[in-house]
Amino acid sequence: MSDSPANPFALNGEIALVTGATRGIGYACARALGEAGAAVALGCRDVRAGAELANALRDGGINAIAVHMDMLSLESIEQAVAQVETELGPLSVLVNNAGHSRPAPAIQVKADDYDAMFDLNVKGAFFASQAAARTMAARERGSIINIASQAGLVALDGESIYCMTKAAMIHMTQCLAVEWAPHHIRVNAVAPTFIRTDSTKGWLENEASLNSLLARIPLRKIGEPENVAEPVVFLASNAAALITGATLKIDGGWTAV
């Protein structure tokens, strides 16, 4: 989003906040945004872990901080955005990555599990977007990228609630893109397939599960966190200046079949 005619992908001068940034896709996004030139805030519940990762990024030449951010607390979300603006400068990029799943057959889903997934995956992302948009609108510029999932586009057995939350996030992306376009705030999403992270490691190490998964992906590849982070950098940059309300599939062709 930075004004760099020589390199439209550069993010020099941008201030980015990534939620759920202490591992996996979130940390990969923070690192990639920083490598593209942005100053980066790692939104996290565990500030000690976040601070260690921010130190590692600074050792690599990236301007990075860790901010406490509980996505279940509206007060915490607002305080995190305020801290970013105080310590780094005007927020211009938000990546809504925080989220989780509690797999269960639909007939066995408990109300607590339903609420927990919607509270984090949808409500938290909405109010983080709202807090960011309030400050972005004052400056008439900004980019919000939601980490959705191919699960929001297809049905996955035993993941009905997670699929519903990601479908809601994708539609939220479109709604906010239209509403905030007059303020020059772009809102987009990415929809990754299964990505190799700590949370999927055990499942992917099961040969039968892995083979079943690969059979559904035309490219026959399991994604890495960087495969998500790099498109996020694109969507944050001037190279995507005319893109808003879009969901970029990062699924190896799964949803094309």
C-alpha positions in Angstrom: 0.0 0.0 0.0 3.0 2.2 0.3 3.5 4.7 -2.6 6.5 3.1 -4.3 6.2 3.3 -8.1 9.4 1.3 -8.5 8.1 -1.6 -6.4 4.3 -1.8 -6.0 4.7 -4.7 -3.5 6.9 -2.6 -1.1 5.3 -1.7 2.3 7.9 0.8 3.4 6.3 3.3 5.8 3.3 1.0 6.6 2.2 0.0 10.1 0.8 -3.5 10.3 -1.0 -5.3 13.2 -1.3 -9.1 12.9 -3.6 -10.9 15.4 -2.7 -14.4 16.7 0.8 -13.6 15.6 2.9 -15.9 17.8 2.9 -19.0 15.6 2.1 -20.6 12.3 0.4 -18.4 9.7 0.2 -15.4 12.0 3.9 -15.2 12.6 4.7 -15.9 9.0 2.5 -13.0 8.0 4.2 -10.7 10.5 7.6 -11.7 9.2 6.6 -11.3 5.6 5.1 -7.9 6.1 8.2 -6.8 7.9 10.5 -8.1 5.2 8.4 -6.1 2.7 9.2 -2.9 4.7 6.3 -2.5 7.2 6.7 -2.0 10.9 4.8 -4.8 12.5 2.9 -5.3 15.8 2.4 -8.9 16.9 -1.0 -9.1 18.5 -1.0 -11.9 21.1 -2.4 -13.1 24.4 1.0 -14.4 25.6 3.1 -11.1 25.6 6.2 -12.9 26.7 6.2 -15.2 23.7 5.3 -12.3 21.5 8.2 -10.2 22.8 10.6 -13.0 22.1 9.4 -13.3 18.5 9.4 -9.5 18.1 13.1 -9.5 19.3 13.9 -12.1 16.7 12.3 -10.0 14.0 14.2 -6.9 15.2 17.4 -9.0 15.1 16.6 -9.5 11.4 16.2 -5.7 10.8 12.4 -5.5 11.1 10.8 -2.9 13.3 8.5 -5.1 15.5 6.8 -5.0 18.8 4.4 -7.3 20.7 1.1 -6.0 22.0 -1.3 -7.8 24.3 -4.5 -8.5 22.4 -7.3 -10.7 23.7 -9.7 -11.1 20.8 -12.5 -12.0 23.2 -12.3 -8.6 24.9 -13.4 -5.4 23.0 -11.5 -3.3 25.5 -8.3 -5.3 24.9 -8.7 -5.0 21.1 -9.1 -1.2 21.3 -6.2 -0.9 23.7 -4.0 -2.9 21.3 -4.8 -0.6 18.4 -4.1 2.4 20.5 -0.8 1.0 21.6 0.3 0.2 18.0 -0.5 3.8 17.1 1.5 5.2 20.1 4.5 3.0 19.6 4.7 2.6 15.9 2.5 5.2 14.2 -0.8 5.3 12.3 -2.1 1.8 11.7 -2.5 1.1 8.0 -2.7 -2.7 7.7 -4.6 -5.2 9.8 -4.4 -9.0 9.4 -7.1 -10.9 11.2 -5.5 -14.2 11.8 -6.6 -15.3 15.3 -9.0 -18.2 15.2 -9.5 -21.8 16.2 -11.6 -24.9 15.7 -13.2 -27.4 18.0 -14.0 -30.3 15.7 -17.1 -32.4 16.5 -20.0 -34.0 14.6 -22.8 -31.5 14.2 -25.1 -33.6 16.3 -22.7 -33.5 19.2 -21.7 -29.8 19.1 -22.1 -28.1 22.5 -23.3 -24.6 22.9 -20.0 -23.6 24.6 -18.0 -24.8 21.6 -20.3 -23.0 19.2 -20.0 -19.8 21.0 -16.3 -20.0 21.5 -15.7 -20.4 17.7 -18.0 -17.6 16.7 -16.7 -15.3 19.4 -13.1 -15.6 18.2 -13.4 -16.4 14.5 -16.1 -13.9 13.7 -16.9 -11.5 16.5 -13.3 -10.9 17.4 -12.3 -10.3 13.7 -15.3 -7.9 13.3 -14.4 -5.7 16.2 -10.7 -5.7 15.4 -11.7 -4.5 11.9 -13.9 -1.9 13.4 -11.2 -0.6 15.8 -8.7 -0.5 12.9 -11.2 1.1 10.5 -12.0 3.9 12.9 -8.4 5.1 12.8 -7.9 4.3 9.1 -11.0 6.2 8.1 -9.6 9.4 9.7 -6.7 9.2 7.3 -8.7 7.9 4.3 -6.5 4.8 3.7 -6.0 1.3 5.0 -6.0 -2.4 4.2 -7.6 -5.2 6.2 -6.9 -8.8 5.3 -8.9 -11.6 6.9 -7.4 -15.1 7.2 -10.5 -17.2 6.2 -10.3 -20.8 5.0 -11.4 -23.0 2.2 -13.6 -24.4 4.9 -15.7 -21.3 4.4 -16.3 -22.4 0.8 -16.8 -26.2 1.2 -18.2 -28.6 3.7 -15.8 -30.5 5.9 -17.0 -33.5 7.8 -17.0 -32.9 11.6 -16.1 -29.2 11.1 -19.6 -27.7 10.6 -19.2 -24.8 13.0 -15.7 -23.9 11.9 -16.9 -23.9 8.3 -19.8 -21.6 9.3 -17.5 -19.2 11.0 -15.2 -19.0 8.0 -18.1 -18.5 5.6 -19.3 -15.7 7.9 -15.8 -14.2 7.7 -15.8 -14.3 3.9 -19.2 -12.6 3.7 -18.1 -10.1 6.4 -15.2 -9.3 4.1 -17.5 -8.3 1.3 -19.8 -6.3 3.5 -17.0 -4.3 5.1 -15.3 -3.8 1.7 -18.4 -2.1 0.3 -19.2 -0.1 3.4 -15.6 1.2 3.9 -14.7 1.8 0.3 -15.6 5.5 0.4 -12.9 5.8 3.1 -10.3 4.1 0.8 -10.1 1.1 3.1 -9.7 -2.1 1.2 -11.0 -5.3 2.9 -10.0 -8.7 1.4 -9.6 -12.3 2.6 -7.5 -15.3 1.8 -8.9 -18.9 2.0 -6.1 -21.4 2.6 -6.3 -25.1 2.4 -4.6 -27.3 5.1 -1.4 -25.6 6.1 1.5 -27.3 7.8 1.5 -25.8 11.3 1.8 -27.0 14.9 -2.0 -27.4 15.0 -2.1 -29.6 11.9 1.2 -31.5 12.4 -0.3 -34.5 14.1 -3.0 -34.9 11.6 -0.6 -34.5 8.6 1.8 -37.1 10.1 -0.9 -39.7 9.8 -0.2 -41.3 6.4 -3.8 -42.3 5.7 -5.1 -38.8 6.6 -2.3 -37.2 4.5 -3.0 -39.3 1.4 -6.8 -38.7 1.7 -6.1 -34.9 1.8 -3.6 -34.9 -1.1 -6.1 -36.8 -3.2 -8.4 -33.8 -3.0 -5.8 -31.2 -3.9 -5.0 -31.1 -7.6 -1.5 -29.7 -7.0 -0.9 -32.5 -4.6 0.8 -30.2 -2.1 0.4 -29.3 1.5 0.7 -25.6 2.1 3.3 -23.9 4.2 2.7 -20.7 6.3 4.7 -18.7 3.8 2.2 -19.7 1.0 -0.4 -17.7 2.9 1.9 -14.9 4.1 3.1 -13.9 0.6 -0.4 -13.4 -0.8 -1.2 -11.3 2.3 1.7 -9.0 1.5 0.3 -8.7 -2.0 -3.2 -7.7 -0.8 -1.6 -5.2 1.6 0.4 -3.5 -1.1 -0.3 -1.1 -3.9 -0.1 -4.0 -6.3 -3.6 -4.8 -5.1 -4.8 -1.2 -5.1 -8.0 -2.0 -7.1 -8.8 -5.2 -5.2 -11.4 -5.1 -2.4 -14.1 -7.5 -1.3 -12.2 -10.4 -2.8 -11.4 -13.8 -1.3 -8.2 -15.3 -2.7 -8.2 -19.0 -2.7 -4.9 -20.6 -1.6 -6.0 -24.2 -1.9 -4.0 -26.0 -4.5 -7.1 -26.2 -6.7 -9.4 -28.0 -4.1 -12.4 -25.7 -4.7 -12.0 -25.8 -8.5 -12.8 -29.5 -8.6 
